[in-house]
Structure formats: C-alpha cells, structure tokens
Amino acid sequence: MDQTSDITPLRFGAAAGPDPLQETVYALNARYKHHSATAVLEAALRDKVAGDVAMVSSFGAESVALLHLVAMVDRNVPVLFVDTQFLFTETLVYQQELAERLHLTNLKIITASEKTLAAEDPYRTLHQRDTDACCALRKTRPLQKALRDYDGWITGRKRFQAGTRAALEFFEVEDFTGRIKVNPLAHWAPEDVRAYMEENRLPKHPMIARGYPSIGCAPCTSPVKEGEDPRSGRWRGQAKTECGIHVGQDGFMVRTGVDA
C-alpha cells in the first residue's frame, strides 16, 4: 500500500494559507515518525508531498551522506550550492568532485550579484565589521531568492547538532516564507553519519583531517581542538553560531545564544 495514501499533498499557491500547510506537515510527521531517511526522501522527491523541492547543500563536513542518499532516489533533483566567494578552495574542489562522483545532474551555483556586492561590500571587509550582515548579503538573501521557485527544500540538519534542534521533525514549516523544510537526517546521530560514509566509501571533505569538523567561509572558520564542540570553530569568539539561513527574516540572524 502507498505509504502516503491517506495524505493529500497540499496544493501550493495563492489559496494555500498557513493552517492547511501546518496540517499537512503534522500529518506527514505522524506518517513518517518511525520511517527511514530514504522513505522521507522518496515521499518528498517521488510523491511530491511537499510540492516542488530543491536540496540545499554546503558540501561541508557531513554533506556527502545526504547528497548520496538524494542521488540514490533522484539524481535530477535541483541541488543549490551557495558560493559566498569566501569559501575554502578545498570546498570548491570537493563540491566539483562530489557532483561528478554522485552524477548530480542539476547542480545550481548560487551567488550574490556583483552589483549588490559592489554596493554593500566593495572592499570585501564586511565580515570584519558585521558577520550577520555579511552572511545575509552573501548567503541568506541569494539563497532565499533562489528558493522562490520551489515550494520546499531539503536540509541536512540533525537533532544532535544543537539544543534548538533537539525536537527537529522530518517536516516543518519555514517561518516567514511558508515553505516546507524536509529534514531526512533529523534523527541521525554522529555515529550514523560516520557509519553511512564508511559503508558507502564516501570521500571526506579534505579539511576534516586538518581539524575542521564544521566548515564554513574561510575568514570565519578556524580549526577545532580535541574536546571542543565541533562547531566552536565557527565565528570563534562571537555569540553568533548560525549563518542565518534557518532563522531570521530578510536574511538577518536572530541571536539566540545557542546553535540553530
């Protein structure tokens, strides 16, 4: 029997208000509560329970696991990669290598426009004065613009990553936009990610071996010492712990004091 036979996918558009969207998400989480990441991906990509979706990937330390799962279900799914123009060279090379290895046929490179960058960060120093504004300029706003073409998006977030993600569900409604977020790996533990990568012989990001368990832009990412939180190298010395794509409005971070 079709696992989604008792769930009617939401018809997205002008008539879709917040209540029916939230009801759809409640029903999906109830249906897939005890299902696997693959089942969630099949529901999103084949059954279109969240409408037209894209995957968003940083091609960071753990990204390869979800990218591989997605490729096993549908290699033609749009994969959005935001190039902030401050990424490590190793990340750019890794992105190209993974796209080729996994045969991702619909990779889309997202960047801020040169005109916008020239107006708001002409000397490439904004990150030194205001990291939230820099993330908004180079990552969050370009991504939100790209996501306008989709009803929802697939993320690699997991419950273990932060206290604010402790109750993360497979499906959720994104604040401010009304899009559905699909989190197939929500229930995975760190050892699940490692085991999946090893079992499938997936290549690791080259900077992991150099002490970077969480990898963002080069100016705002530093190595992590043994015993430190894996994300302690991101915006070290600041209250900021999130680039902003999962929280906030108009591309700006909501400072919560905890990772999100």
C-alpha positions in Angstrom: 0.0 0.0 0.0 1.2 3.5 -0.8 2.5 5.0 2.5 1.1 8.4 1.7 -2.3 7.2 0.5 -4.1 8.9 3.4 -2.3 12.2 3.0 -3.3 14.7 0.3 -0.4 16.7 -0.9 -1.0 20.4 -0.4 -1.9 22.5 -3.4 0.6 25.4 -3.2 -0.4 28.8 -4.4 -2.5 31.8 -3.5 -5.2 29.7 -1.9 -2.8 27.9 0.4 -2.9 29.5 3.8 -0.8 28.7 6.9 -3.4 26.4 8.5 -3.7 23.8 5.7 0.1 23.9 5.3 0.7 23.2 9.0 -1.9 20.4 9.0 -0.1 18.8 6.1 3.2 18.9 8.0 1.5 17.4 11.1 0.1 14.6 9.0 3.5 13.9 7.3 5.4 13.8 10.6 2.8 11.4 12.0 3.0 9.2 9.0 6.8 9.1 8.8 7.6 9.2 12.5 9.3 5.8 12.5 10.4 5.7 8.9 13.9 6.0 7.4 15.6 8.9 5.8 15.2 7.2 2.4 11.4 6.9 2.9 11.2 10.6 3.8 13.2 11.5 0.7 11.1 9.3 -1.5 8.0 11.0 -0.2 9.5 14.4 -0.9 11.0 13.6 -4.3 8.8 11.0 -5.8 5.4 11.6 -4.2 5.8 15.4 -4.0 4.2 15.6 -0.6 6.0 18.9 -0.1 5.4 20.2 -3.6 8.4 21.0 -5.8 11.5 20.9 -3.7 15.2 21.5 -4.1 18.1 20.3 -1.9 20.4 22.9 -0.3 23.9 21.7 0.4 27.0 23.4 1.7 29.2 20.5 0.6 30.7 20.6 4.1 31.9 18.1 6.5 28.8 15.9 6.7 27.1 16.8 3.4 28.2 13.8 1.4 25.9 11.5 3.4 22.7 13.3 2.4 23.9 14.1 -1.1 24.5 10.3 -1.6 21.0 9.5 -0.3 19.4 12.0 -2.5 21.3 10.8 -5.6 20.1 7.3 -4.9 16.5 8.5 -5.1 16.7 11.1 -7.8 19.9 12.4 -9.3 17.9 15.1 -11.2 16.8 17.0 -8.1 17.9 20.6 -8.1 20.9 20.9 -5.7 21.5 24.5 -4.6 25.1 25.4 -3.6 25.7 28.9 -2.3 29.2 30.2 -3.2 29.8 33.1 -0.9 33.1 33.8 -2.7 34.8 33.4 0.7 34.8 29.6 0.7 37.9 27.5 1.2 39.4 26.3 -2.1 39.1 22.8 -0.8 35.3 23.2 -0.5 35.0 24.3 -4.1 37.1 21.4 -5.4 35.2 18.9 -3.1 31.9 20.2 -4.5 33.0 19.6 -8.1 34.3 16.1 -7.2 31.2 15.1 -5.4 28.9 16.4 -8.1 30.8 14.3 -10.6 31.1 11.2 -8.5 27.4 11.2 -7.5 26.2 12.2 -11.0 24.3 15.2 -9.8 22.8 16.4 -13.0 21.0 19.6 -11.8 23.5 21.4 -9.6 22.9 25.2 -9.3 25.6 27.5 -8.1 24.1 30.5 -6.2 25.9 33.8 -5.7 25.1 37.3 -4.8 25.1 39.7 -7.8 28.2 41.6 -8.5 26.2 44.8 -8.3 24.9 44.0 -4.9 28.3 43.0 -3.6 29.9 46.2 -5.0 27.2 48.3 -3.3 27.3 46.6 0.1 30.8 45.2 0.4 33.0 46.9 -2.1 36.2 46.1 -0.2 35.3 42.6 1.0 35.6 43.6 4.6 32.0 43.5 5.8 32.7 40.2 7.7 35.2 42.1 9.8 32.6 44.6 11.0 29.3 42.7 10.9 29.3 38.9 10.3 25.5 38.8 10.4 25.2 41.3 7.6 27.9 39.5 5.6 26.1 36.2 5.9 22.9 37.8 4.8 24.5 39.5 1.8 26.5 36.6 0.6 24.4 33.6 1.6 21.0 34.0 3.0 19.5 36.5 0.6 20.8 34.9 -2.5 19.5 31.5 -1.3 16.1 32.9 -0.4 15.9 34.4 -3.9 16.8 31.1 -5.5 14.2 29.2 -3.3 11.4 31.4 -4.6 11.0 28.8 -7.4 10.3 26.0 -5.0 7.6 25.0 -2.5 10.1 23.5 -0.1 13.7 22.4 0.4 15.7 19.6 1.8 18.2 20.3 4.5 20.9 18.2 6.3 20.0 19.4 9.8 20.1 16.9 12.6 18.8 16.9 16.2 22.2 16.3 17.8 23.7 19.4 16.3 22.2 21.9 18.8 19.7 22.3 21.6 17.4 24.3 19.3 17.3 21.2 17.0 16.6 18.7 19.8 12.9 18.3 18.7 13.6 18.7 14.9 11.0 16.8 12.8 11.2 15.4 9.4 8.9 18.1 8.0 8.4 21.6 9.2 7.0 24.9 8.0 9.6 27.6 7.5 9.0 30.8 9.3 8.3 33.9 7.2 8.2 32.1 3.8 5.6 29.3 4.3 7.9 26.8 2.5 8.2 23.2 3.8 11.6 22.1 5.0 12.4 18.4 4.7 15.0 17.1 7.2 15.6 13.5 6.3 18.5 13.1 8.7 16.8 14.7 11.7 17.1 11.5 13.8 20.6 10.5 12.8 23.4 10.5 15.5 27.0 11.4 14.7 27.9 7.7 14.6 25.1 7.1 12.0 26.7 9.7 9.7 30.2 8.2 10.1 28.9 4.7 9.6 27.0 5.6 6.4 30.0 7.4 5.0 32.3 4.4 5.7 29.8 1.8 4.5 29.4 3.6 1.2 33.0 4.6 0.9 32.2 8.2 0.6 35.1 10.7 0.4 35.5 13.1 3.3 36.0 16.8 3.0 39.8 17.2 2.9 39.8 19.8 5.7 38.3 17.4 8.3 41.8 15.8 8.6 43.2 19.3 9.3 40.9 19.8 12.3 37.9 21.4 10.7 34.8 19.3 11.7 32.5 22.1 10.7 33.4 24.1 7.6 32.1 27.5 6.5 33.7 30.5 5.0 37.5 30.8 5.3 37.6 34.1 7.3 35.1 32.9 9.9 36.2 29.3 10.3 39.1 28.1 12.5 40.4 24.6 13.5 38.9 22.9 16.5 40.9 21.3 19.3 40.3 17.9 20.7 37.5 18.0 23.2 36.0 21.2 21.8 32.5 21.4 20.4 32.6 20.6 16.7 31.1 24.0 15.8 33.3 26.0 18.1 35.5 26.9 15.2 32.6 28.8 13.5 32.7 32.6 14.3 35.0 31.8 17.2 34.8 34.4 20.0 31.4 35.6 18.9 27.9 34.9 20.2 27.0 34.1 16.6 26.6 30.4 15.9 24.4 30.3 12.7 24.8 31.8 9.3 21.1 32.7 9.2 19.5 30.5 6.5 17.4 28.6 9.1 16.3 31.6 11.3 15.5 35.2 11.0 13.8 37.4 8.4 15.2 39.3 5.4 18.4 37.3 5.7 19.4 38.5 9.2 20.3 36.3 12.1 18.2 36.1 15.2 20.7 36.0 18.1 19.7 33.3 20.5 22.9 32.4 22.2 22.6 28.8 21.0 23.2 27.0 17.8 20.3 26.6 15.4 
